[in-house]
């Protein structure tokens, strides 16, 4: 999953997404087949495992980060 797709799914800004990944120890991964993972797109994207993003979706701290954005 690309970083942009992950941020959209989590409804966070880049700054908040980076903070959350550092706090929870989530790092970008190198896929076995980059061309298939990027769905044929050229260039290099930052890719994360889907299970890591699913893990972040259920974190209570994500609501705190969203509250800061609202205020």
DSSP file (Angstrom, degrees, kcal/mol; ACC not computed):
  #  RESIDUE AA STRUCTURE BP1 BP2  ACC     N-H-->O    O-->H-N    N-H-->O    O-->H-N    TCO  KAPPA ALPHA  PHI   PSI    X-CA   Y-CA   Z-CA
    1    1 A X              0   0    0      0, 0.0    47,-3.4     0, 0.0    37,-0.1   0.000 360.0 360.0 360.0 135.0    0.0    0.0    0.0
    2    2 A X  B  >  -A   47   0A   0     45,-0.2     4,-2.2    35,-0.1    45,-0.2  -0.308 360.0-114.8 -75.6 162.2    1.4    3.4   -0.9
    3    3 A X  H  > S+     0   0    0     43,-1.6     4,-2.6     1,-0.2     5,-0.2   0.893 116.3  53.3 -64.3 -39.3    1.9    6.1    1.7
    4    4 A X  H  > S+     0   0    0      1,-0.2     4,-2.0     2,-0.2    -1,-0.2   0.911 109.9  47.2 -63.2 -42.7   -0.7    8.3    0.0
    5    5 A X  H  > S+     0   0    0      2,-0.2     4,-2.2     1,-0.2    -1,-0.2   0.885 112.2  50.8 -66.0 -38.4   -3.3    5.6    0.2
    6    6 A X  H  X S+     0   0    0     -4,-2.2     4,-2.3     2,-0.2    -2,-0.2   0.911 109.9  49.2 -65.8 -42.4   -2.5    4.8    3.8
    7    7 A X  H  X>S+     0   0    0     -4,-2.6     5,-1.8     1,-0.2     4,-1.1   0.888 111.7  49.7 -64.6 -38.1   -2.8    8.5    4.8
    8    8 A X  H  <5S+     0   0    0     -4,-2.0    -1,-0.2     2,-0.2    -2,-0.2   0.899 111.6  48.4 -66.0 -40.7   -6.2    8.7    3.0
    9    9 A X  H  <5S+     0   0    0     -4,-2.2    -2,-0.2     1,-0.2    -1,-0.2   0.885 117.1  41.1 -67.4 -38.8   -7.4    5.6    4.8
   10   10 A X  H  <5S-     0   0    0     -4,-2.3    -1,-0.2    -5,-0.2    -2,-0.2   0.590 103.8-131.7 -84.8 -11.0   -6.3    6.8    8.2
   11   11 A X  T  <5 +     0   0    0     -4,-1.1     2,-0.3     1,-0.2    -3,-0.2   0.926  60.5 132.5  58.5  49.0   -7.5   10.4    7.5
   12   12 A X      < -     0   0    0     -5,-1.8    -1,-0.2    -6,-0.1     2,-0.1  -0.884  57.4-115.1-126.2 157.8   -4.2   11.9    8.7
   13   13 A X     >  -     0   0    0     -2,-0.3     4,-2.6    -3,-0.1     5,-0.2  -0.387  38.0-103.7 -80.8 168.9   -1.9   14.5    7.4
   14   14 A X  H  > S+     0   0    0      1,-0.2     4,-2.4     2,-0.2     5,-0.2   0.902 121.8  52.4 -61.0 -41.8    1.7   13.6    6.4
   15   15 A X  H  > S+     0   0    0      1,-0.2     4,-1.9     2,-0.2    -1,-0.2   0.930 113.4  42.4 -61.4 -47.1    3.1   15.1    9.6
   16   16 A X  H  > S+     0   0    0      2,-0.2     4,-2.5     1,-0.2    -1,-0.2   0.864 112.2  54.7 -69.2 -36.1    0.7   13.2   11.8
   17   17 A X  H  X S+     0   0    0     -4,-2.6     4,-2.3     2,-0.2    -2,-0.2   0.912 108.5  48.6 -63.8 -42.4    1.2   10.0    9.8
   18   18 A X  H  X S+     0   0    0     -4,-2.4     4,-2.2     2,-0.2    -2,-0.2   0.921 111.3  50.3 -62.9 -44.2    5.0   10.2   10.3
   19   19 A X  H  X S+     0   0    0     -4,-1.9     4,-2.6     1,-0.2    -2,-0.2   0.939 111.8  47.7 -58.1 -48.0    4.5   10.8   14.0
   20   20 A X  H  X S+     0   0    0     -4,-2.5     4,-2.2     1,-0.2    -1,-0.2   0.890 110.9  50.5 -63.5 -41.2    2.2    7.8   14.3
   21   21 A X  H  X>S+     0   0    0     -4,-2.3     5,-2.3     2,-0.2     4,-1.0   0.889 112.0  47.7 -65.5 -39.1    4.6    5.5   12.4
   22   22 A X  H  <5S+     0   0    0     -4,-2.2     3,-0.4     3,-0.2    -2,-0.2   0.924 112.5  49.0 -67.5 -43.6    7.5    6.5   14.5
   23   23 A X  H  <5S+     0   0    0     -4,-2.6    -2,-0.2     1,-0.2    -1,-0.2   0.887 119.3  37.4 -62.7 -39.3    5.6    6.0   17.7
   24   24 A X  H  <5S-     0   0    0     -4,-2.2    -1,-0.2    -5,-0.2    -2,-0.2   0.480 110.3-116.7 -95.0  -3.5    4.3    2.6   16.7
   25   25 A X  T  <5 +     0   0    0     -4,-1.0     2,-0.5    -3,-0.4    -3,-0.2   0.862  56.9 155.5  73.7  36.7    7.5    1.4   14.9
   26   26 A X      < -     0   0    0     -5,-2.3     2,-0.3    -6,-0.2    -1,-0.2  -0.863  17.1-178.4 -98.9 126.0    5.9    1.0   11.4
   27   27 A X        -     0   0    0     -2,-0.5    22,-0.4    -5,-0.0    25,-0.1  -0.877  33.1 -96.2-123.0 154.1    8.5    1.3    8.6
   28   28 A X        -     0   0    0     -2,-0.3     2,-0.3    20,-0.1    20,-0.2  -0.375  42.8-146.1 -64.0 148.7    8.2    1.2    4.8
   29   29 A X        -     0   0    0     18,-2.5     2,-0.7    -2,-0.0    18,-0.4  -0.857  11.9-124.6-119.1 152.8    8.9   -2.2    3.3
   30   30 A X        -     0   0    0     -2,-0.3    16,-0.0    16,-0.1    18,-0.0  -0.872  33.9-138.3 -93.7 116.1   10.5   -3.3    0.1
   31   31 A X        -     0   0    0     -2,-0.7     3,-0.4     1,-0.1    18,-0.0  -0.294  14.0-121.3 -73.4 159.9    8.1   -5.6   -1.7
   32   32 A X  S    S+     0   0    0      1,-0.3     2,-0.5     2,-0.1    -1,-0.1   0.903 109.4  25.8 -65.0 -41.0    9.1   -8.8   -3.5
   33   33 A X  S  > S-     0   0    0      1,-0.1     4,-2.2     2,-0.0    -1,-0.3  -0.860  70.1-176.9-127.7  95.9    7.8   -7.5   -6.8
   34   34 A X  H  > S+     0   0    0     -2,-0.5     4,-2.3    -3,-0.4     6,-0.2   0.870  82.1  56.1 -63.5 -38.6    7.8   -3.7   -6.8
   35   35 A X  H  4>S+     0   0    0      1,-0.2     5,-3.2     2,-0.2     6,-0.3   0.909 112.0  42.6 -62.8 -41.2    6.1   -3.4  -10.3
   36   36 A X  H >45S+     0   0    0      3,-0.2     3,-1.1     1,-0.2    -1,-0.2   0.872 112.9  53.2 -71.2 -37.1    3.2   -5.5   -9.1
   37   37 A X  H 3<5S+     0   0    0     -4,-2.2    -2,-0.2     1,-0.3    -1,-0.2   0.848 111.5  45.6 -66.7 -33.9    2.9   -3.7   -5.8
   38   38 A X  T ><5S-     0   0    0     -4,-2.3     3,-1.4    -5,-0.2    -1,-0.3   0.315 115.0-118.4 -90.5   8.2    2.8   -0.3   -7.5
   39   39 A X  T < 5S-     0   0    0     -3,-1.1    -3,-0.2     1,-0.3    -2,-0.1   0.879  72.5 -50.5  56.7  42.9    0.2   -1.7  -10.0
   40   40 A X  T 3 <S+     0   0    0     -5,-3.2    -1,-0.3     1,-0.3     2,-0.1   0.425  98.1 145.1  82.2  -0.7    2.5   -1.1  -13.0
   41   41 A X    <   -     0   0    0     -3,-1.4    -1,-0.3    -6,-0.3    -3,-0.1  -0.441  45.8-126.2 -73.3 143.8    3.3    2.5  -12.1
   42   42 A X        +     0   0    0     -2,-0.1    -1,-0.1     2,-0.1     2,-0.1  -0.384  69.4  39.8 -81.8 166.0    6.8    3.8  -12.9
   43   43 A X  S    S-     0   0    0     -2,-0.1     2,-0.5     1,-0.0    -5,-0.1  -0.242  93.5 -69.3  86.7-179.2    9.0    5.4  -10.4
   44   44 A X        -     0   0    0     -2,-0.1     2,-0.3     2,-0.0    -2,-0.1  -0.962  45.3-173.3-119.8 125.4    9.5    4.5   -6.7
   45   45 A X        -     0   0    0     -2,-0.5     2,-0.6   -42,-0.0    -2,-0.0  -0.772  34.5-105.6-109.6 157.9    6.8    5.0   -4.1
   46   46 A X        -     0   0    0     -2,-0.3   -43,-1.6   -16,-0.0     2,-0.4  -0.763  45.7-164.1 -81.5 120.7    7.0    4.6   -0.4
   47   47 A X  B     -A    2   0A   0     -2,-0.6   -18,-2.5   -18,-0.4     2,-0.3  -0.892  12.4-171.1-117.3 139.0    5.2    1.3    0.3
   48   48 A X        -     0   0    0    -47,-3.4     2,-0.2    -2,-0.4   -20,-0.1  -0.874  33.1-101.0-121.0 155.1    3.8   -0.1    3.6
   49   49 A X     >  -     0   0    0    -22,-0.4     4,-1.5    -2,-0.3     3,-0.4  -0.537  26.2-131.2 -74.8 143.3    2.4   -3.5    4.4
   50   50 A X  H  > S+     0   0    0      1,-0.2     4,-2.3    -2,-0.2     5,-0.2   0.864 106.2  57.4 -63.6 -37.1   -1.4   -3.5    4.5
   51   51 A X  H  > S+     0   0    0      1,-0.2     4,-1.8     2,-0.2    -1,-0.2   0.832 103.6  53.8 -65.9 -30.6   -1.4   -5.4    7.9
   52   52 A X  H  > S+     0   0    0     -3,-0.4     4,-1.8     2,-0.2    -1,-0.2   0.899 109.8  46.8 -68.1 -39.7    0.6   -2.5    9.4
   53   53 A X  H  X S+     0   0    0     -4,-1.5     4,-1.7     2,-0.2    -2,-0.2   0.883 110.1  53.1 -69.2 -38.4   -1.9    0.1    8.3
   54   54 A X  H  X S+     0   0    0     -4,-2.3     4,-0.7     1,-0.2    -1,-0.2   0.891 107.6  52.8 -61.4 -38.8   -4.8   -2.1    9.6
   55   55 A X  H >< S+     0   0    0     -4,-1.8     3,-0.8     1,-0.2    -2,-0.2   0.907 108.5  49.4 -61.4 -43.0   -2.9   -2.2   12.9
   56   56 A X  H >< S+     0   0    0     -4,-1.8     3,-1.5     1,-0.2    -1,-0.2   0.807 100.0  66.0 -67.8 -29.1   -2.7    1.6   13.0
   57   57 A X  H 3< S+     0   0    0     -4,-1.7    -1,-0.2     1,-0.3    -2,-0.2   0.790 102.0  48.4 -62.9 -27.1   -6.5    1.9   12.2
   58   58 A X  T << S+     0   0    0     -3,-0.8     2,-0.4    -4,-0.7    -1,-0.3   0.222  84.1 115.0-100.8  14.3   -7.3    0.4   15.6
   59   59 A X    X   -     0   0    0     -3,-1.5     3,-1.0     1,-0.1     4,-0.4  -0.697  60.3-145.6 -85.7 133.6   -5.0    2.5   17.7
   60   60 A X  T >> S+     0   0    0     -2,-0.4     3,-1.1     1,-0.2     4,-0.7   0.770  94.7  69.4 -67.9 -24.2   -6.7    4.9   20.2
   61   61 A X  H 3> S+     0   0    0      1,-0.2     4,-1.8     2,-0.2     3,-0.3   0.744  83.5  72.1 -66.9 -21.3   -4.0    7.5   19.7
   62   62 A X  H <> S+     0   0    0     -3,-1.0     4,-1.9     1,-0.2    -1,-0.2   0.841  92.9  55.2 -63.6 -32.7   -5.3    8.2   16.1
   63   63 A X  H <> S+     0   0    0     -3,-1.1     4,-2.0    -4,-0.4    -1,-0.2   0.855 104.8  53.3 -68.8 -34.1   -8.4    9.9   17.6
   64   64 A X  H  X S+     0   0    0     -4,-0.7     4,-1.8    -3,-0.3    -2,-0.2   0.918 108.6  49.4 -64.9 -43.4   -6.1   12.3   19.6
   65   65 A X  H  X S+     0   0    0     -4,-1.8     4,-1.2     1,-0.2    -2,-0.2   0.881 111.3  49.2 -64.5 -37.5   -4.2   13.2   16.4
   66   66 A X  H  X S+     0   0    0     -4,-1.9     4,-1.5     1,-0.2    -1,-0.2   0.863 106.7  56.4 -69.1 -35.1   -7.5   13.9   14.6
   67   67 A X  H  X S+     0   0    0     -4,-2.0     4,-1.9     1,-0.2    -2,-0.2   0.886 103.5  53.8 -64.0 -38.6   -8.8   16.0   17.5
   68   68 A X  H  < S+     0   0    0     -4,-1.8    -1,-0.2     1,-0.2    -2,-0.2   0.874 107.1  52.1 -62.2 -35.7   -5.7   18.3   17.2
   69   69 A X  H  < S+     0   0    0     -4,-1.2    -1,-0.2     1,-0.2    -2,-0.2   0.849 109.0  50.1 -69.3 -33.5   -6.5   18.8   13.5
   70   70 A X  H  <        0   0    0     -4,-1.5    -2,-0.2     1,-0.2    -1,-0.2   0.873 360.0 360.0 -73.3 -37.9  -10.1   19.8   14.3
   71   71 A X     <        0   0    0     -4,-1.9    -1,-0.2    -5,-0.1    -2,-0.2   0.477 360.0 360.0 -76.1 360.0   -9.2   22.4   17.0
